[in-house]
Amino acid sequence: MFRRISDSDVIDGIRRQDEKVLTWLYDNYLQTIRHHVLKNSGSEADVSDVFQESVITLFRQISENNLNLTSDLKGYFFGIARNIWSSQLREKSKTTVLDRDLPDENESDDINNMVLERIVSRSFSKLQPDFQLILTLFSEGLGYDEIAKKMNLKSDTYARRKKYLAKEALIEIVKEDAEYKDYLDLR
């Protein structure tokens, strides 16, 4: 059955559930759907499911007079199938189980975190007061414009620059800490 059927004849045939039109639809549209699904991580079973669901969706739209063709019917049908397959891929990615177990929290990691926290806390106390204040305000979630107002700074750009300088100063103090050097050697 190689003859071309007009889009309106196909739509009318689907509305009537004409077996010949449904066979024509299958013969003429399946390969496009197969190519798309297989190219995008699908299997032959997925091709069949997507095609069937697309036919059902198209049938519903025709039956309920919700069909709004903006292109030829084949392009429209492909769009339905593409949306269905994208939706199925999203669902599959949500339900994918990790192939490997995640390692349990290690007790030594907890100890290392406590040591690092102690080092940073000690280094933070060595910062000049305005650096301590800006880092504290930033860690509390305040935006740069709010920080600029609280600290009487000229602008949010200046607050951003001051926070950067404070962070760099803190990093330098941490790097000079003797315990930090031991901490790095143990890791």
Backbone torsions as a table, in degrees:
resi	resn	phi	psi	omega
1	MET	NA	80.9	-174.1
2	PHE	-97.4	-4.8	-177.0
3	ARG	-70.0	151.6	-178.9
4	ARG	-84.9	133.8	176.2
5	ILE	-111.9	136.7	-179.2
6	SER	-67.1	155.5	179.4
7	ASP	-58.3	-40.0	-179.3
8	SER	-67.2	-34.5	176.2
9	ASP	-67.3	-38.8	178.4
10	VAL	-64.8	-46.0	-179.9
11	ILE	-60.9	-44.6	178.6
12	ASP	-63.7	-41.0	179.0
13	GLY	-65.1	-38.5	177.8
14	ILE	-66.8	-41.2	178.5
15	ARG	-58.6	-40.6	-179.5
16	ARG	-84.3	-5.3	-176.0
17	GLN	58.5	42.6	179.2
18	ASP	-69.9	121.3	-176.5
19	GLU	-60.5	-38.3	-179.4
20	LYS	-65.2	-39.8	179.9
21	VAL	-69.6	-40.6	178.5
22	LEU	-64.5	-37.8	176.3
23	THR	-65.7	-42.7	177.4
24	TRP	-60.4	-43.3	178.8
25	LEU	-58.3	-46.6	179.4
26	TYR	-60.7	-48.7	-177.5
27	ASP	-64.2	-32.1	-173.0
28	ASN	-100.1	-19.7	-175.1
29	TYR	-111.6	-20.4	-173.0
30	LEU	-61.3	-43.1	-175.6
31	GLN	-60.6	-38.1	178.7
32	THR	-63.9	-42.4	179.6
33	ILE	-68.7	-43.7	179.1
34	ARG	-56.5	-48.6	-178.7
35	HIS	-58.1	-45.5	-178.4
36	HIS	-64.8	-47.9	-176.2
37	VAL	-66.5	-44.9	-179.2
38	LEU	-66.4	-35.1	178.4
39	LYS	-68.3	-23.8	-176.7
40	ASN	-113.9	51.9	170.7
41	SER	69.9	23.4	-179.2
42	GLY	-101.7	169.7	177.7
43	SER	-115.0	174.1	176.7
44	GLU	-60.0	-38.0	178.2
45	ALA	-62.8	-39.2	177.7
46	ASP	-63.8	-39.2	179.3
47	VAL	-57.9	-49.0	-179.1
48	SER	-60.6	-45.9	-179.5
49	ASP	-61.9	-46.2	-178.2
50	VAL	-64.7	-42.6	-179.8
51	PHE	-62.5	-47.5	-179.0
52	GLN	-61.6	-44.3	-180.0
53	GLU	-65.0	-34.3	177.7
54	SER	-66.7	-42.1	177.9
55	VAL	-62.0	-43.3	179.6
56	ILE	-62.7	-43.8	179.3
57	THR	-62.4	-45.6	178.8
58	LEU	-62.0	-42.9	178.3
59	PHE	-59.1	-44.7	178.8
60	ARG	-60.8	-45.8	-178.9
61	GLN	-62.2	-39.7	179.1
62	ILE	-68.7	-45.5	-178.3
63	SER	-62.7	-37.3	-176.8
64	GLU	-93.0	7.9	-178.3
65	ASN	56.0	37.4	177.8
66	ASN	-105.0	10.2	-178.8
67	LEU	-77.8	124.0	-179.5
68	ASN	-127.9	85.9	-177.2
69	LEU	-72.1	124.5	175.0
70	THR	-113.7	-3.7	177.8
71	SER	-145.9	-166.7	175.9
72	ASP	-71.9	163.4	-174.7
73	LEU	-62.8	-37.1	-179.2
74	LYS	-64.2	-42.9	177.2
75	GLY	-64.3	-39.5	178.6
76	TYR	-64.6	-44.5	179.4
77	PHE	-62.5	-41.7	178.2
78	PHE	-62.2	-39.4	177.5
79	GLY	-61.2	-41.2	176.5
80	ILE	-60.4	-49.4	-178.2
81	ALA	-62.0	-42.1	179.5
82	ARG	-61.7	-42.6	178.5
83	ASN	-65.0	-41.3	178.6
84	ILE	-62.9	-45.5	-178.6
85	TRP	-66.4	-40.4	177.6
86	SER	-60.8	-41.6	178.6
87	SER	-63.4	-42.7	178.5
88	GLN	-65.2	-38.6	177.6
89	LEU	-63.5	-40.1	178.0
90	ARG	-62.5	-43.1	179.0
91	GLU	-63.6	-41.7	179.2
92	LYS	-63.0	-40.0	-178.6
93	SER	-68.4	-29.1	177.9
94	LYS	-71.2	-32.5	-174.7
95	THR	-99.4	3.3	179.6
96	THR	-66.2	130.7	-179.6
97	VAL	-94.2	142.7	177.8
98	LEU	-63.0	137.1	-179.5
99	ASP	-74.8	-23.0	-178.7
100	ARG	-125.3	154.7	178.1
101	ASP	-76.5	144.3	174.9
102	LEU	-79.0	141.0	-179.7
103	PRO	-64.8	146.8	176.5
104	ASP	-71.2	154.3	175.7
105	GLU	-59.5	128.8	-177.2
106	ASN	-91.9	140.5	-179.2
107	GLU	-61.5	-36.0	-179.9
108	SER	-67.0	-29.9	175.6
109	ASP	-64.0	-40.9	177.9
110	ASP	-61.3	-43.5	179.4
111	ILE	-64.5	-45.2	179.0
112	ASN	-60.3	-40.4	178.5
113	ASN	-64.6	-38.8	178.3
114	MET	-66.4	-39.5	178.9
115	VAL	-64.3	-47.2	-179.8
116	LEU	-63.3	-40.0	178.0
117	GLU	-61.4	-41.5	178.6
118	ARG	-63.6	-41.5	180.0
119	ILE	-64.4	-46.2	-179.0
120	VAL	-65.6	-40.5	179.2
121	SER	-62.3	-45.0	179.5
122	ARG	-64.0	-41.9	179.8
123	SER	-66.9	-38.6	179.0
124	PHE	-60.1	-39.5	-178.8
125	SER	-67.9	-17.3	178.7
126	LYS	-87.7	-9.6	179.2
127	LEU	-70.5	154.0	174.5
128	GLN	-65.9	150.3	-172.1
129	PRO	-54.3	-40.8	-178.8
130	ASP	-68.6	-31.0	174.5
131	PHE	-68.6	-40.6	177.2
132	GLN	-60.9	-44.5	-177.9
133	LEU	-63.2	-46.8	-176.6
134	ILE	-66.0	-39.1	178.0
135	LEU	-67.7	-37.3	177.8
136	THR	-65.0	-46.9	179.4
137	LEU	-61.7	-40.8	179.9
138	PHE	-65.9	-41.5	-179.9
139	SER	-68.0	-22.3	177.0
140	GLU	-81.4	-1.8	175.3
141	GLY	93.4	9.5	178.8
142	LEU	-73.0	144.4	176.6
143	GLY	-79.4	167.4	-177.3
144	TYR	-63.6	-34.9	179.2
145	ASP	-67.2	-38.3	177.8
146	GLU	-68.1	-39.7	178.4
147	ILE	-63.0	-42.9	-179.9
148	ALA	-59.7	-41.6	179.5
149	LYS	-66.7	-46.4	-177.8
150	LYS	-63.4	-34.6	-176.0
151	MET	-99.3	6.6	-178.4
152	ASN	55.2	45.9	177.9
153	LEU	-94.0	158.8	-174.7
154	LYS	-63.2	-39.5	-175.3
155	SER	-159.2	170.4	177.0
156	ASP	-68.6	-27.5	176.1
157	THR	-64.6	-40.8	178.8
158	TYR	-68.1	-37.0	177.1
159	ALA	-63.2	-41.2	178.6
160	ARG	-61.5	-44.4	-179.8
161	ARG	-65.5	-41.8	-178.6
162	LYS	-66.0	-38.7	177.7
163	LYS	-63.7	-41.2	178.1
164	TYR	-60.7	-45.6	179.6
165	LEU	-63.9	-39.3	179.0
166	ALA	-63.8	-43.3	-180.0
167	LYS	-64.4	-44.1	178.6
168	GLU	-62.1	-40.5	178.7
169	ALA	-63.9	-41.6	178.5
170	LEU	-62.8	-42.8	179.4
171	ILE	-61.4	-41.9	179.8
172	GLU	-63.8	-41.6	179.0
173	ILE	-64.9	-41.1	178.4
174	VAL	-61.8	-44.5	-178.2
175	LYS	-62.2	-30.1	-179.1
176	GLU	-83.1	-12.5	-177.7
177	ASP	-67.6	128.8	-178.4
178	ALA	-62.0	-40.1	-180.0
179	GLU	-65.6	-32.7	179.0
180	TYR	-65.5	-40.3	178.2
181	LYS	-62.5	-41.2	175.3
182	ASP	-64.2	-40.2	179.3
183	TYR	-58.7	-44.2	179.2
184	LEU	-64.6	-37.8	179.8
185	ASP	-65.3	-33.0	-178.1
186	LEU	-77.8	-22.4	-176.2
187	ARG	-81.0	NA	NA
